[in-house]
Amino acid sequence: MRGGAKIAVVGGAFVLVAGGVGWGGYNVYAGITGGSSNAGGKGGGSSEIGTRAAKTGPPDADETRTTTKAFFDAWSQADSNTAAQLTNNAGVASGVFATYFEEGHISGVKITPGKAQGTKVPFTLTGKVASDGQQKPISYASSLTVVRGKSTGRALVDWQPSVVHPALKAGEFLKTGTATAPPIKAVDRNGKELTKEKYPSLGPVLDQLREKYGEKANGKPGVELYIEPAEGTNAPARTLLTLSKGVPGKLETTIDAGVQAAAEKAVSGYKGGSVVALNRQTGAIRAIANNRSDGFNAAVSGATAPGSTLKILTAAMLMEKGIVTPAKTVECPPDATYYGTKVDNLNHKGYGNIPFSQAFAVSCNSAFIKQIVPVDDDKALPAFATSHFGIGMNWQTGIATFDGQIPPADRGNAATQYIGQGTTQFNPLNIASITATATTGTFHQPFIVARDLDDREFATASESLSEGTVSGIRSMMRLTATSGTATTAMSSVGGDKGAKTGSAEIDNQKTSNSWFTGYADNLVAAASVPAGGHGGDAAGPVVAQVLNAR
């Protein structure tokens, strides 16, 4: 915090300290104790304040209107303490409002309420932001909800950081001043500029790249209104308004603008969908796209079970150990049990005795579960994932990523890991990397900016796959893409291609998460769609659309 108001944490509440005097969530307003004692929403029953019974139930229209007006009036007058006391969490609200004015340098606030929808009131705020001799108008829309304080019965604004600004989250504050990092002009591998306006999914990525590489790109910071992230999150600052532009430094990335555009379009039709594309030979990231309202970059930071897409890694291990070959006959009954854990095939369908390549192509769970017996080591899969695929090895991609995990397990828990269920945790970046490694033989850590930009150390796997395993995986993925579970999704994709479908049920959800990974020539892509069903139904079309942009 650059100066002005100071924020301390006392008893779990933010307290504003100015001139040696502190105040927080326990001030008295209108004769009734406010602050955290009012925390809560729609109260029930009754309570006593002095000798008068507190009201219960949701606030009525008059209470909503009166509370909202008082709150807006206090806010417009820069009366942080009064505005905070009109919320059900005055301790936190007072700190946020104090920094809004003292650190955000926002003044001349005018708030225009919209039509109330019950106890929810939309509003538009206008004002001005001034700092370092620079000034600009500001305008944004947000909303608030009026609730009943549990202990006092007062009608209060339900405190959420988004009341103050729709982009604000818990623990964050608005600041205006010299930007925390110089701006960047990020370009794709062919020199085309990448902006968050044209490629919305790259917004969080570009913010991280600016924070990490702005100075290295020789840019100069300007003056901005920005969101200072919560302490301990290592998140980058997020610019809301530029008062004076800095000088952007040019930053070359591995993104391919054409592939990125295709990825953005592909996920737009699937709520919660995420996709990543890589160069299959080098690990260079070509696209990252998400269709999420929360801004979370699930494509590279998610951590959920990937379903049968992980069978690529499992099959590679079984082949390296000499347990199976694509031509070896394996048993594919409707289900299989290992130490009391029963695993069914899709629709409880069995295929009898078939080549392992066909078991892979039709995604036969039971055939894979039965192979854990000859492996004779429940913890073999996690170790193999690290030694050959670089899983969990702290990838230095240039942005924050989760690098996959198969926790050590035994018996039934180990069996479910073979088919990408149970405790396995991956995201599309990890699965795309696994596909690239399995079809080339060597793990190449994914990256979005060149290693020599900051001399960071890339993760390396201690072992490569044999030529026989690579050839076998490619042949089985090709079979899956041409006559297996991925046929329909990959029908529009030409060239040297292969694929694997997956579906995963988390916490007994009714509809499984859809996963899909595939490659065409030197481009590999992997996608996931929450509650998208079978891998070929939702994630498959996303991957195909991305591959067709190569």
N, C-alpha and C positions, 0 to 999 in steps of 0.2 A: 504494500500500500504506500503510495508516494507521499503522503502528507495529509494535512487536514484532520478529519475525524479518525479516531483510532477504534478498532474493534477488539474487544477481549471476550473470552468465553468464561462465564461464571456459572457454575452449576448447570452446564449444558445449554445456557442461553447466551445469545450475543448481547453484549452490553456496550452502549456508546459511551465513550469517555471524552470529555472536552473540558479543558482548563482544570483538570484534576477532579472533576465531579462526574460520577457515573450514575446512569439510570438505565433501567431495562424493563423487565416484564412485570413489575410489581407496583407501578404507579397507580394512584387513585384518579379515576376519571368519572365525573358526574356523580361522585359519591359512592361509586361501586368499584371494588377492586377488580382490575382488569388483568391482562397478561395471560400467562400460561395457565392460570387457574380457570380460565374460560375455555381451555382447549377442548375441542370436540365439535361435533356436528349437530344433527337433529336430536335434541335432548328429549328425554321422556321423564315421567314422574314429576315430582315437585321438589323445590328446595326453598330455604328461607334466607332472605337478605334483610337483616335487621328483623323487623316484625312483619314484612310484606312477602307473600308467597311469590316466587319467581314464575314467570310464564313458561309454558311448555309447548312442545310441538313446533312445527315449522313456522318461521316468521310470516306474518301476513303481508299484504301488498303495502299497507301504510308503513309498517316497520321496515320493509325492504327499501322503500323509497326514502324514508327518513335517514336510515343508516347509510345508504349509498350517498345521499347528498352531503351528510356530515363528513364522510370519508373523502369524497372528492374535494370538498371545500378545504379540508385540512391539507390534503395533498397539494392542491393548487396554491396554497399559501405557504408551502414549504415548511409546514408544521409537522415534522417527522414524528414527534412524540404523540401528538393527538391522533394522527392517522394510524399509528401503530396500536394505540389503545382501542381503536375501533375495530381491531381484528381479534381473532381468537388465539393469536400467538404473538403477543406484543413484544416479547423479548427478542425474537428473531426479526420481526418486521421492523422494529426501530433501527436495527443495524443496517438493514437493506435500504430503508428510506434515507438514513443519514448519509450513506455513501452515494445514494442517488443524486443528492444535491451537492455534497461536499467534494466527492471524487468524480462523479459523473458530470458535474458543472452544468446541470440542466436547470433552466429557469424559465419564467414566463409560462408556466404550465396552465393549460386550459383543457378541461375534460368535458366532453360532450357525451352524455349517456344515450344509449339507444333504447329501444323498447324492451322492457323486462319480459323475460320468459319464466314466469313463476318467480323464484328467488334468484335467478341468474340474470345479470345485467351486463350487456355488452357496452363498450364505450370506445371512444376515439380520443386520443391525447395529442395535443400539439404543444410545441414549446420551442426553445432554442438551446443550442449547445455552444458554449464558448470556452476557449482555452488557448493560451499562448498567442493571443492576438488574432485568433481565428474564430469565426462564428458561422453556424449554419442552423437552419430550421430543422425540427424533427417532428415526425408524425407517425403514429402507429395505433393499431387497434388491439384491444384485449378484452377481457371480461372478468367478472367477479361473481361470487355466489354468497348470499347472505344466509347465515345459519344461526341456530339458537345456542348460546353459550351454555354448557352443561351445568356449571355451578351457579351462574348468576341469572340465567334466563334472559339475558340481554340479546338483542339481535346484533350480530357481529359479522364482519366480513371474514369469510373462510380464508385463512392465510395460505397463499400459494405464491412462490416467487414469480410465477407467470402473470400475476396480477399487475406487478410493477412493469414488467416487459414480457411479452409472450415467449421470448427466447431464453429467459432467465431460468436457471435450475437451482436446486438447493445448494447452498454454500457459495454461490457465485455473486458477484457484484458488478455494477456498471462503473466504468472508469473512463475518463477523458484525459488525454495527454499524448506525449510522444509514444508511438506504437511500440509494443514489446519487441517487434522484429521488423526489419525492412520488408517492403512488399516484394513479391517475386513475379516474374513473367515466366510461368511454367510453359514449356513447349513439349510436344510429343516427339517421337523419335525422328520425325521428318521435319521438325521445326515449326509445326503448326501450334498456335497458342491454345492453351487449355484454360478455360474459365469455368467457374462454378455456375455462371448463368447459362452457358451452353451445355455443360455437362454437370448437372446438379449432384450426381453421386460423388463427384470428385471434390465437392465442397469440403468435407472433413479431411480428405487427403491433402488438398492444397493448403489448408490451414496448418496441418502438421509439417508439411514441407517448408512452408514459410517460416514457422517458428524455429525449425531445426537448421535450415540452410539459407535463410534470408541474408545473413551477414556473409556467408561463404560465397554467395552469388554477387557480392559487392553492391547490394542495394543500400539505400538510405531511407530511414523511417520517416513517416509523416506524422500528423496529428490526427487522432482518431477517437471516437467513442467506441469502446469495446467491452466485451464481457470478460472479466478476469475470472479464470476458472477456480473451482474450489481447491483448497489446499490439499496436497497429497494425491491429486489425480493425475498429474503430469500431462494434463490436457492443454492444448494450445489456446491462446486468447482468440476470441471470435469478434471480428470487426462488425459493428452495426452501422457506423456512419463515418465517412472520411471528411474531416474538416480541411485538411491540406494534404495533397498527395505527396508521398515520398517518391524516391527514385527506385523503380523496380529493378532487381537484378535478374538476369536471364538464368533459368534453371532448366537444364535438359532432363527429361524423364524418358522412361522406356515405353510409356503409353503410346498406343496407336490410335489416333483420333477416329479413324473409321471404325475400328473394332469397338472402341469405347462408345461411339454413337449407337452402334448396333446393340451393345450390351444394355445401354440405357433404355432403348426402345423395347428390347426383349423382356426386361423385368417389369416394365410399366404395366403389363397386363396381368401381373400376379402379385397380389398384396403380400408384402413381407419377403418377396423373392430377392435372392442375391446370386451374383455370378462373378467369376474371376476367369480371365484368360491369360495364358502364359505362352512364351516361346518354348516349345517342347525341348529344344536342344540346349538352351542357355538358362532358362528360368526367368528371363526378363518378363515383367508384368506388362501385358498389353491392354488390359481393361479391368476395372473394378466398378461394379454397379449394384445398387440396392434400391428397393422400393419399400421404404419404411418411413413412417411419420416421426419416429423418435430420433432420427439422425444417427443411430447406432450403425457402425460399419460392420455388419454381420458377415459380409463377404470375406473379411480378413481377420475379424476379431471374435466371431461367433464360436461357440463350443457346445455342439450337440452331436448325438449319435448320427453317423452318416449312412446307416443301413448298408445294403449290399454293395455299394461302391467300394467299401473297404475290402471286399473279397478279392480285389486286384492285389492288394498287399498280402492277404492270406494265401492266395494262390501262388504268389511268388515265393513265399516262405516254404510252402509244401513242395514246390518244384526244386528249390535250392537244396532241400533236405532229401531229395530223391524219393519222396513218398508218392508223388503223382507225376504224370505227364499228361499232355492234352489227350493222348490216345488211350490212356489206361482206363479200364472199366471200373466204375465205382457204383455203389448202391445208392439209389435215390428214392427211399420210401417216403410216404406222406409226412412222416415226422421222425425225429430222433431224440433220444434222451441221454443226457450225460450227467451222472451224479444227481439224479432226481430232477434235473431241469429239462423239460420237454420243449422242443423247438419244432414248430410246424412249418411246412411249406405254404406258399400262398394258396389259399382255397383248399388247403390240406390235400394237395395233388401230388401223387407219386409218379415217377417215371421209370421205375424198375432199375435194371442194370444198364447204365449208359456210359459213354465216354466222358471223362472229366471235362472235356471241352464243351460238351452239351450241357452238363450240369452247371457249368459257368454261364453258358448262354441263356439258359432258362432260369438261372438264379436259384438253384436247388439248395435250400438251407440245410437239409438233412445230410446231403453228400458232404458238405463242409464240416458239419458237426462231427460226423463219424471219423474224420481225419485227425481229430485231436487225440485219439487213442494212440495211433502209431507215433505221433510227435512225442508223446510221453514226457511233456514238460509244459505245465500250464502257463508258465511265464515266458515261453519262447516267443510269442507274438510281440509283446512290448519290446523285448530286447532286439528282435529283428527289425522292428519299425524304426528304431534309433540307429542301429548299425548300418542299415542299407538305405533307409529313406530319410534320415535326418530329422525324424519326428521328435519334437520337444527339445531341440538343440539351440534355442534362443536365436532364431533367424534375425539377421540384421538387414532387413529389407529397405530401410530408409524411412519407414513409418511404423507405428505400433501394430503388431500382429500377435495372434495366438497361434502357436506353432504345432498344435495337435497333441493328443495325449491318449495313450492306452495304459491306464494304471495297472500295476501288477494285480492279478486275480487268480483264483484257483477254482477248480471244479466247475459247477454250473455257470458261475460268473465268467470264467475263462472261456467257456464254450460260446456264450453269446457274443463275446468280443470277435470271434472268428467271422461273424456275419455282420459286423458293424453295429451291434446293438449293445445293450447293457451300459457299461461305464465308459465306453469310447467317446471321445470328444474331438470333433473336427469342424472345419468350416470349408467353404468352397476353395479357398486358397490352398489349404492342405491337400484336399482331394485332387485338385489340378496338378499339384506338385507330385503326388503319388503316381498319378497317371503318367506324367512326363518321365519320372524315374523308371517306372516299370517298363516303359516302351523304348527307353534309350539305354538303360543299364546303369546309369550313374546319376546320383543326386546332385542337382545344381540348385543351390539355395535361391528362391525367388528374390527379386529386387526391383525397385522402381527408380532408383537413381544409381549411377555408377559407383562402384566401390571406392575408386580413387578420389572421389569428391571429398571424403572425410577419412579415408584409410581405415574404415571399419573392417572388422574381421568377419568374413562370411563363415557360416556353419558348413562343415563338411562331414560326410558319412565315412565311416571307417572301411566300408566294403562296398564293392559294386556287384551287380547281378551278373550271372554267367550269360553267355550268348544264347545258350539253350533256353534259359528261363525267359529272356527278353523275346526271343522268337516265339516261344509258346504263349506268352501273354498277348503279344500282338495278334497272333492267329486267333486266340479265343475272343479278344475284343472285336476283331473283325467279324467273327462268326456272330457275336451278339448284335452287332450293328446291321448285319445283313439278313439274319434268319432267327435272331433271338428276341429278347424282350425290348431291345432298343431299335428294332427294325423300322417301326412307323416314324419315330422321332427323327431318325437319321436318314430317312429316305430321300430328303432333299439335298443331302450333303454328298459332294463328290470327292474324288481324290483318294489317297491312301487314308483310310478311316477306321476307327474302332470306337467302341463305347461300352459303358456298363451302367445299368439302372440300379436304383436303390430306393428303399422306403424304410422309414423308422418311426416307431410309435414311442412317444415320450409321455410318461405319467398316465398311461391308459387312455390317451386321446382317441376320439372316435375315428378320425381320419388321419392317416399317417402323413408324415412329412415326406415330401417328394425330393429325391436326390438323383443326379445324373452327371456323368462325366464322359467326355468324348474327345477325340482328336481327329484332325484332318490335316494331312501333310505335317507342317511344323507348328501348327497352332493347337493348343489344348485348352479346353474350357470345362469348368465344373460349376454346377448350380444347385441351389436348394430353394424349395418353396414350402413354407410351413403349411401343414394341413392341405397339401396339394395332391395327396393320393399317391398312386403308383409313380415310380420314377419317370416313366415315359409320358405321363399325362401332363405334367406341369413343368418340371425342371428340364425334361427332354427337349421340348420346343424352344426353351430359352437357350440351351447350349447349341442347338442346331442353328438358330438365328445368328449367334455369335460366330460360330465356325464358318458360316457362309459369308462373313464379312472379310475373310482373309484375302 
